[in-house]
Amino acid sequence: MLCIILSVLIGLFTLVLLFSTRVRRQNEPPLDQGLLPWLGHALTFGKDAAKFLARMKEKHGDIFTVRLAGRYMTVLLDPASYDAVLGDTASFTQNRSQLLKSIFSLVLPDMQPSAERTLMEQHFQGASLSKLNGAMGAHLQSLLLSEHQGCRSAEWSQDGLFSFCYSLLFRAGYLTLFEGRDNDAAVYKEFRKFDGLLTKLAYRSLKGEERQTADSSRERLWRLLTPVRTSGGSESGSWQQNYCRFLRGEGVDEETQTRALLLQLWTTQCNAGPAAFWLLGFLLAHPAAMEAVKAEVGTLHHLTNGPVAALQAHRTPVLDSALAETLRLTAAVMINREVARARTLATAGGREYHLRRGDRVCLFPFLSPQMDPEIHQDPQLFKYDRFLNEDMTVKDAFYRNEKRLKYYTMPWGAGRNVCVGKDFAVASIKQFVFLVLTSLDVELCDPEAKLPPVNPSRYGFGMLQPKGDLQIRYRLKRTQHRM
């Protein structure tokens, strides 16, 4: 009996090896399958994708194929060649259905991506964007200052900078886009639990207790978002009302609409808070940068009434450059495409590589261009004026292999699928930093404290998050207190 069992196990193992092993064909990218049958490099990739892909780049160059849990992914790390993928929507398609199911327990019908994008553009561009920016500024100011009503200006409050930034930007964004009332704090608290397990949901690596926490948190968020959906919004043209109307037009039932709102809650609110944390953290850690930004926003503060008017009426080149540098260092989106049909990929260097149908293609701008030493000198360092010319215009001339690059930083993606909410997110972060620096005195609790390291599991999921926090203390400025 034991011999029979061993024979069966050996046979199954042999089948796994046979059907999960690939032989590199002529003109295909370098192939690295890893030592583990079927799994390949999946565990290493999930633990720290940036570190793993940097090692693969050093070993194989700007293009290579790796095996990840039975799938083959070709990674392209030459920004001069990105348009060959981004511009060919017939050969390279998006397929997010598996992630939506794993993370949000959401199954949407086949919808035209262009129709959904058009809806989003109606709300995040032009006059609608100006209206959203105004509402966001009002909510930020109300939340930030309401906590200090009645406080003496000499009284210091203490908090973690990440918690401080994420809480205020999330809640203001939720009130602006989802028009929730009186439950923003509860939604934020539950969202943080859910977001903390998001990468494990994506990689399906949750342990038993974590699974229970993720499921209960997701269900509670659905309940909290249900009144938002059924209320119809306070205005007939609101973003969330039109989004739900769009889903109904696509035949989506009410339960799925609520689940889709959780997807949109994460999509719209998961990046601004972490981005503001890193920006303020870098400024606090670099006094020269802080002084330059303070001087710029302080001048505007005395010229105009409020952050929205100030940022709409005046340029902020120093703040813009500091934010761009922050995003270069901490935005780590992965752009994934499915190879819909076998094709030959021509790179900017003149080489051609054959790609197989059914494989995935991944662009990881965090490694290149953003952290590429050939493009950005000392890429690991924060330089607030990296994107500034001497005449205070935007510096956009960056080179690799002596050729000027179209893509020198890509925090918002690129091509036809660049983030629709980019301008709203940038405006929200700038309004928040403007308010903090003009309304509060902020300093590190420990002047020698360093920024915490990044959580490596967040690579590929938008803005990086810290592994830990940075303790700050803050109080109302005396002038603000008298107002």
C-alpha positions as CSV (number, residue, x, y, z in Angstrom):
1,M,0.0,0.0,0.0
2,L,2.8,2.4,0.9
3,C,4.5,1.7,-2.4
4,I,1.3,2.5,-4.3
5,I,0.8,5.8,-2.4
6,L,4.5,6.8,-3.1
7,S,4.1,5.9,-6.7
8,V,0.9,8.1,-7.0
9,L,2.7,11.0,-5.3
10,I,5.7,10.7,-7.5
11,G,3.4,10.5,-10.6
12,L,1.5,13.7,-9.5
13,F,4.8,15.5,-8.8
14,T,6.1,14.5,-12.2
15,L,2.9,15.8,-13.8
16,V,3.3,19.1,-12.0
17,L,6.8,19.4,-13.2
18,L,5.8,18.6,-16.8
19,F,2.9,21.0,-17.0
20,S,4.4,23.9,-15.0
21,T,7.7,24.0,-16.7
22,R,8.4,26.1,-19.8
23,V,11.3,26.0,-22.3
24,R,12.4,29.3,-23.6
25,R,11.9,29.7,-27.3
26,Q,13.9,31.6,-29.8
27,N,13.5,35.4,-29.5
28,E,11.7,35.2,-26.2
29,P,12.8,37.3,-23.2
30,P,15.1,35.6,-20.7
31,L,13.2,33.1,-18.6
32,D,13.6,32.6,-14.9
33,Q,11.2,30.0,-13.5
34,G,12.5,29.7,-9.9
35,L,13.2,26.5,-8.0
36,L,9.7,25.7,-6.8
37,P,7.5,23.8,-9.2
38,W,4.4,25.7,-10.2
39,L,4.9,28.4,-7.5
40,G,8.2,29.7,-9.1
41,H,9.0,33.0,-7.5
42,A,5.5,33.8,-6.2
43,L,6.5,33.8,-2.5
44,T,9.5,36.1,-3.0
45,F,7.5,38.4,-5.3
46,G,4.6,38.7,-2.8
47,K,7.0,39.4,0.1
48,D,8.9,42.3,-1.6
49,A,8.2,42.8,-5.3
50,A,10.6,45.7,-5.7
51,K,13.6,43.9,-4.2
52,F,12.8,40.8,-6.3
53,L,12.4,42.6,-9.6
54,A,15.5,44.7,-9.0
55,R,17.5,41.5,-8.6
56,M,15.9,40.1,-11.7
57,K,16.8,43.3,-13.6
58,E,20.4,43.1,-12.5
59,K,20.5,39.5,-13.6
60,H,18.6,39.6,-16.9
61,G,18.3,43.3,-18.0
62,D,15.3,45.4,-18.9
63,I,13.0,42.6,-20.0
64,F,12.6,39.1,-18.6
65,T,9.9,36.5,-17.9
66,V,9.2,35.0,-14.4
67,R,6.9,32.2,-13.2
68,L,4.4,33.2,-10.5
69,A,2.0,30.6,-9.1
70,G,1.5,28.9,-12.5
71,R,1.4,32.1,-14.5
72,Y,4.1,33.6,-16.6
73,M,4.7,37.3,-16.4
74,T,7.0,39.3,-18.7
75,V,8.4,42.3,-16.9
76,L,9.5,45.4,-18.9
77,L,11.6,48.0,-17.2
78,D,12.7,50.3,-20.0
79,P,10.5,53.4,-19.9
80,A,11.4,54.3,-23.5
81,S,9.6,51.1,-24.5
82,Y,6.5,51.4,-22.4
83,D,4.4,52.9,-25.2
84,A,4.8,49.6,-27.1
85,V,2.5,48.1,-24.5
86,L,0.4,51.0,-23.4
87,G,-0.5,52.0,-27.0
88,D,-1.5,48.6,-28.2
89,T,-4.9,48.0,-26.6
90,A,-5.7,45.2,-29.0
91,S,-2.8,43.0,-28.1
92,F,-2.6,44.0,-24.4
93,T,-5.8,44.1,-22.4
94,Q,-6.7,44.7,-18.8
95,N,-8.3,42.0,-16.8
96,R,-9.0,42.9,-13.2
97,S,-11.9,40.5,-12.5
98,Q,-9.8,38.1,-10.4
99,L,-8.5,40.9,-8.1
100,L,-12.0,42.4,-7.7
101,K,-13.3,39.0,-6.6
102,S,-10.4,38.3,-4.3
103,I,-10.3,41.7,-2.6
104,F,-13.8,43.1,-2.8
105,S,-15.9,39.9,-3.3
106,L,-17.2,41.8,-6.4
107,V,-18.2,40.3,-9.7
108,L,-19.2,43.0,-12.3
109,P,-20.9,42.3,-15.7
110,D,-18.9,42.9,-18.8
111,M,-18.9,46.7,-19.2
112,Q,-17.3,49.0,-21.7
113,P,-14.3,50.5,-19.8
114,S,-14.6,53.6,-22.0
115,A,-18.2,54.2,-20.8
116,E,-17.1,54.1,-17.1
117,R,-14.1,56.3,-17.8
118,T,-16.3,58.8,-19.6
119,L,-18.5,59.0,-16.5
120,M,-15.5,59.6,-14.3
121,E,-14.1,62.3,-16.5
122,Q,-17.4,64.2,-16.3
123,H,-16.8,64.6,-12.6
124,F,-13.1,64.9,-12.3
125,Q,-12.4,67.5,-15.0
126,G,-13.5,71.0,-15.8
127,A,-16.2,72.8,-13.8
128,S,-17.1,69.6,-11.9
129,L,-13.5,69.3,-10.7
130,S,-13.5,72.9,-9.4
131,K,-16.7,72.1,-7.5
132,L,-15.2,69.0,-5.9
133,N,-12.0,70.9,-5.0
134,G,-14.1,73.5,-3.2
135,A,-16.1,70.9,-1.3
136,M,-12.9,69.1,-0.4
137,G,-11.3,72.2,0.9
138,A,-14.3,73.1,3.0
139,H,-14.4,69.6,4.6
140,L,-10.6,69.6,5.2
141,Q,-10.8,73.0,6.9
142,S,-13.8,72.0,9.0
143,L,-12.3,68.7,10.1
144,L,-8.8,70.1,10.8
145,L,-10.0,73.1,12.8
146,S,-13.0,71.6,14.6
147,E,-10.8,69.4,16.6
148,H,-9.2,72.5,18.1
149,Q,-12.2,74.7,18.8
150,G,-11.9,76.1,22.3
151,C,-8.3,75.0,22.6
152,R,-5.6,77.5,23.7
153,S,-3.0,78.1,21.1
154,A,-0.2,76.9,23.5
155,E,-1.8,73.5,23.9
156,W,0.0,70.7,21.9
157,S,-1.6,67.6,20.6
158,Q,0.3,64.5,19.7
159,D,-0.4,61.9,17.0
160,G,1.3,59.6,14.5
161,L,1.8,61.6,11.3
162,F,0.5,58.7,9.1
163,S,-2.7,58.4,11.2
164,F,-3.1,62.2,11.3
165,C,-2.8,62.6,7.5
166,Y,-4.8,59.5,6.5
167,S,-7.7,60.2,8.8
168,L,-8.2,63.8,7.7
169,L,-7.8,63.2,4.0
170,F,-9.9,60.0,4.0
171,R,-12.8,61.5,5.9
172,A,-12.8,64.7,3.9
173,G,-12.7,62.7,0.6
174,Y,-15.5,60.5,1.8
175,L,-17.7,63.4,2.7
176,T,-16.9,65.1,-0.6
177,L,-17.5,62.1,-3.0
178,F,-19.8,59.8,-1.1
179,E,-21.8,62.5,0.8
180,G,-21.9,60.4,3.9
181,R,-23.2,62.2,7.0
182,D,-22.1,61.5,10.6
183,N,-20.4,58.2,9.9
184,D,-17.1,59.3,8.3
185,A,-15.1,58.3,11.4
186,A,-16.7,54.9,11.6
187,V,-16.1,54.3,7.8
188,Y,-12.5,55.3,8.2
189,K,-11.9,53.1,11.2
190,E,-13.3,50.1,9.4
191,F,-11.5,50.9,6.2
192,R,-8.1,50.9,7.9
193,K,-8.8,47.4,9.1
194,F,-9.7,46.3,5.7
195,D,-6.9,48.1,3.9
196,G,-4.4,46.6,6.3
197,L,-5.2,43.1,5.0
198,L,-5.7,44.1,1.3
199,T,-2.4,42.8,0.0
200,K,-3.0,39.4,1.7
201,L,-6.5,39.3,0.1
202,A,-5.0,40.0,-3.3
203,Y,-2.4,37.2,-2.9
204,R,-4.9,34.9,-1.1
205,S,-2.5,34.4,1.8
206,L,-4.8,35.2,4.7
207,K,-4.6,33.0,7.8
208,G,-7.7,31.9,9.6
209,E,-8.1,34.7,12.0
210,E,-7.1,37.3,9.4
211,R,-9.7,35.9,7.0
212,Q,-12.4,36.4,9.6
213,T,-11.3,40.0,10.3
214,A,-11.2,40.8,6.5
215,D,-14.6,39.3,5.9
216,S,-16.3,41.0,8.9
217,S,-14.7,44.4,8.0
218,R,-15.8,44.1,4.4
219,E,-19.3,43.3,5.4
220,R,-19.4,46.2,7.9
221,L,-18.2,48.6,5.2
222,W,-21.0,47.3,2.9
223,R,-23.5,48.1,5.6
224,L,-22.0,51.6,6.2
225,L,-22.1,52.3,2.5
226,T,-25.7,51.1,1.9
227,P,-27.3,54.3,3.3
228,V,-25.0,56.3,1.1
229,R,-26.2,54.5,-2.0
230,T,-29.9,54.5,-1.1
231,S,-30.0,58.2,-0.1
232,G,-29.4,59.1,-3.7
233,G,-27.0,61.9,-2.8
234,S,-27.8,65.4,-1.6
235,E,-27.5,66.7,-5.2
236,S,-29.0,65.4,-8.4
237,G,-25.6,65.5,-10.2
238,S,-23.4,64.1,-7.4
239,W,-20.6,61.7,-8.3
240,Q,-21.9,58.8,-6.2
241,Q,-25.5,59.2,-7.5
242,N,-24.4,59.2,-11.1
243,Y,-22.1,56.2,-10.5
244,C,-24.9,54.1,-9.1
245,R,-27.2,55.2,-11.9
246,F,-24.5,54.1,-14.4
247,L,-24.3,50.7,-12.6
248,R,-28.1,50.3,-12.7
249,G,-28.0,51.0,-16.4
250,E,-25.5,48.2,-16.8
251,G,-27.9,45.8,-15.1
252,V,-26.1,45.7,-11.7
253,D,-28.3,44.7,-8.8
254,E,-28.4,46.7,-5.5
255,E,-26.1,44.4,-3.5
256,T,-23.4,44.5,-6.2
257,Q,-23.8,48.3,-6.4
258,T,-22.9,48.6,-2.7
259,R,-19.9,46.3,-3.2
260,A,-18.8,48.4,-6.2
261,L,-19.0,51.5,-3.9
262,L,-16.4,49.8,-1.6
263,L,-14.2,49.4,-4.7
264,Q,-14.5,53.1,-5.5
265,L,-14.0,54.0,-1.8
266,W,-10.6,52.2,-1.9
267,T,-9.7,53.5,-5.4
268,T,-10.5,57.2,-4.5
269,Q,-9.3,57.3,-0.9
270,C,-6.3,54.9,-0.6
271,N,-3.5,57.2,-2.0
272,A,-4.0,60.8,-0.9
273,G,-3.5,60.2,2.9
274,P,-0.3,58.1,2.5
275,A,1.1,60.6,-0.1
276,A,0.5,63.5,2.3
277,F,2.2,61.5,5.1
278,W,5.4,61.0,3.0
279,L,5.4,64.6,1.8
280,L,5.1,66.1,5.3
281,G,7.5,63.5,6.6
282,F,10.1,64.4,4.1
283,L,9.6,68.1,4.8
284,L,10.0,67.6,8.5
285,A,13.1,65.6,8.0
286,H,14.6,68.2,5.6
287,P,14.5,71.6,7.1
288,A,15.7,73.5,4.0
289,A,12.8,71.9,2.0
290,M,10.4,72.8,4.7
291,E,11.5,76.4,4.8
292,A,11.2,76.7,1.0
293,V,7.7,75.3,1.0
294,K,6.6,77.4,4.0
295,A,7.9,80.5,2.4
296,E,5.9,79.8,-0.8
297,V,2.6,78.9,0.9
298,G,3.0,81.6,3.5
299,T,3.1,84.3,0.8
300,L,-0.1,82.9,-0.8
301,H,-1.8,82.7,2.6
302,H,-1.6,86.4,3.0
303,L,-2.7,87.2,-0.5
304,T,-5.8,85.1,-0.7
305,N,-8.6,83.7,1.4
306,G,-8.3,80.0,1.9
307,P,-6.3,77.2,0.2
308,V,-8.7,76.6,-2.7
309,A,-8.5,80.3,-3.9
310,A,-4.8,80.4,-3.3
311,L,-4.0,77.3,-5.2
312,Q,-6.3,78.1,-8.1
313,A,-5.0,81.7,-8.5
314,H,-1.3,81.2,-8.0
315,R,1.5,78.8,-9.1
316,T,3.3,76.8,-6.4
317,P,6.4,75.5,-8.2
318,V,8.3,74.6,-5.0
319,L,5.3,72.7,-3.5
320,D,4.7,71.0,-6.8
321,S,8.3,69.9,-7.1
322,A,8.3,68.6,-3.5
323,L,5.1,66.7,-4.2
324,A,6.5,65.3,-7.5
325,E,9.6,64.2,-5.7
326,T,7.6,62.5,-2.9
327,L,5.5,60.6,-5.5
328,R,8.7,59.5,-7.3
329,L,10.0,58.0,-4.1
330,T,6.8,56.4,-2.8
331,A,4.3,55.7,-5.7
332,A,4.7,52.1,-6.7
333,V,1.9,51.2,-9.0
334,M,2.3,48.2,-11.3
335,I,0.7,48.4,-14.8
336,N,-0.4,44.9,-15.7
337,R,-1.8,43.7,-19.1
338,E,-2.9,40.4,-20.5
339,V,-1.3,39.3,-23.8
340,A,-4.5,38.8,-25.8
341,R,-2.7,37.5,-28.8
342,A,0.8,36.3,-29.5
343,R,2.9,39.2,-30.8
344,T,6.4,40.6,-31.2
345,L,7.3,43.4,-28.9
346,A,9.8,45.9,-30.4
347,T,11.8,47.7,-27.7
348,A,13.4,51.2,-28.0
349,G,16.8,49.6,-28.1
350,G,16.0,47.8,-31.4
351,R,15.5,44.3,-30.0
352,E,12.4,42.3,-30.7
353,Y,10.9,39.7,-28.3
354,H,8.1,37.2,-28.9
355,L,5.3,37.2,-26.3
356,R,3.0,34.3,-25.8
357,R,-0.8,34.6,-25.7
358,G,-2.2,34.2,-22.2
359,D,0.9,35.6,-20.4
360,R,0.9,38.8,-18.5
361,V,3.1,41.9,-19.1
362,C,4.0,44.1,-16.2
363,L,5.5,47.6,-16.2
364,F,6.9,48.7,-12.9
365,P,7.7,52.4,-13.1
366,F,8.9,52.5,-9.5
367,L,12.1,50.8,-10.6
368,S,12.5,52.6,-13.9
369,P,12.2,55.5,-14.4
370,Q,11.5,56.6,-10.8
371,M,14.4,54.9,-9.0
372,D,16.7,54.5,-12.0
373,P,20.2,56.1,-11.3
374,E,20.7,56.5,-15.1
375,I,17.7,58.9,-15.0
376,H,17.7,60.5,-11.5
377,Q,21.0,61.2,-9.8
378,D,21.0,59.7,-6.2
379,P,17.5,58.3,-6.7
380,Q,17.2,57.2,-3.1
381,L,17.5,60.7,-1.8
382,F,14.7,63.3,-1.4
383,K,15.6,66.4,-3.3
384,Y,12.6,68.9,-3.1
385,D,13.9,70.9,-6.1
386,R,14.6,67.9,-8.4
387,F,11.7,68.9,-10.7
388,L,12.6,72.6,-10.7
389,N,14.6,74.6,-13.2
390,E,16.6,77.6,-12.1
391,D,13.9,79.9,-13.4
392,M,11.3,78.1,-11.3
393,T,9.7,76.4,-14.3
394,V,9.0,72.7,-14.3
395,K,12.0,70.5,-15.1
396,D,10.9,67.8,-17.4
397,A,14.1,67.0,-19.4
398,F,15.4,63.7,-18.2
399,Y,17.5,61.2,-20.2
400,R,18.4,57.5,-20.4
401,N,21.0,56.2,-22.8
402,E,21.4,59.9,-24.0
403,K,17.8,60.0,-25.2
404,R,15.2,62.3,-23.6
405,L,12.4,60.4,-21.9
406,K,8.7,60.8,-22.3
407,Y,8.2,59.0,-19.0
408,Y,10.6,60.2,-16.2
409,T,8.1,59.6,-13.3
410,M,4.8,57.7,-13.5
411,P,3.0,57.9,-10.2
412,W,-0.4,58.0,-11.9
413,G,0.1,55.5,-14.6
414,A,0.3,56.5,-18.3
415,G,-1.3,56.3,-21.7
416,R,-5.1,55.9,-22.1
417,N,-5.4,54.6,-18.6
418,V,-3.7,57.4,-16.6
419,C,-5.6,57.9,-13.3
420,V,-8.8,59.9,-14.0
421,G,-8.8,61.4,-10.5
422,K,-5.1,62.6,-10.7
423,D,-6.0,66.3,-10.6
424,F,-8.4,65.9,-7.8
425,A,-5.9,63.9,-5.7
426,V,-3.1,66.4,-6.3
427,A,-5.4,69.3,-5.4
428,S,-6.5,67.5,-2.2
429,I,-2.9,66.8,-1.1
430,K,-1.8,70.4,-1.8
431,Q,-4.9,71.9,0.0
432,F,-4.2,69.7,3.0
433,V,-0.5,70.6,3.2
434,F,-1.4,74.3,2.7
435,L,-3.9,74.1,5.6
436,V,-1.5,72.3,7.9
437,L,1.4,74.6,7.3
438,T,-0.6,77.8,7.6
439,S,-2.9,76.8,10.4
440,L,-0.7,74.7,12.7
441,D,2.7,74.6,14.2
442,V,4.0,71.0,13.5
443,E,7.2,69.4,14.7
444,L,8.7,66.0,15.4
445,C,8.3,64.8,19.0
446,D,11.9,63.5,18.6
447,P,14.0,65.8,16.5
448,E,16.3,62.9,15.7
449,A,13.5,60.6,14.5
450,K,13.8,59.1,11.1
451,L,11.0,58.3,8.6
452,P,9.9,54.7,9.1
453,P,10.7,52.1,6.4
454,V,8.1,51.2,3.8
455,N,5.9,48.2,4.1
456,P,7.3,46.0,1.3
457,S,4.1,44.1,0.8
458,R,2.5,47.3,-0.6
459,Y,4.6,47.4,-3.8
460,G,2.2,47.3,-6.7
461,F,-0.8,48.7,-4.9
462,G,-0.4,52.4,-5.4
463,M,1.1,54.6,-2.8
464,L,3.5,52.9,-0.4
465,Q,2.6,52.8,3.3
466,P,5.1,53.0,6.2
467,K,5.9,50.1,8.5
468,G,5.2,52.1,11.7
469,D,4.6,55.8,12.2
470,L,6.3,59.1,12.9
471,Q,5.3,60.8,16.1
472,I,4.5,64.5,15.8
473,R,3.1,67.2,18.0
474,Y,1.0,70.1,16.7
475,R,-1.0,73.1,17.8
476,L,-3.0,76.0,16.3
477,K,-0.9,78.9,15.2
478,R,-1.5,82.0,17.4
479,T,-2.9,84.0,14.4
480,Q,-5.2,81.1,13.5
481,H,-6.4,80.8,17.1
482,R,-7.4,84.5,17.2
483,M,-9.5,83.9,14.1
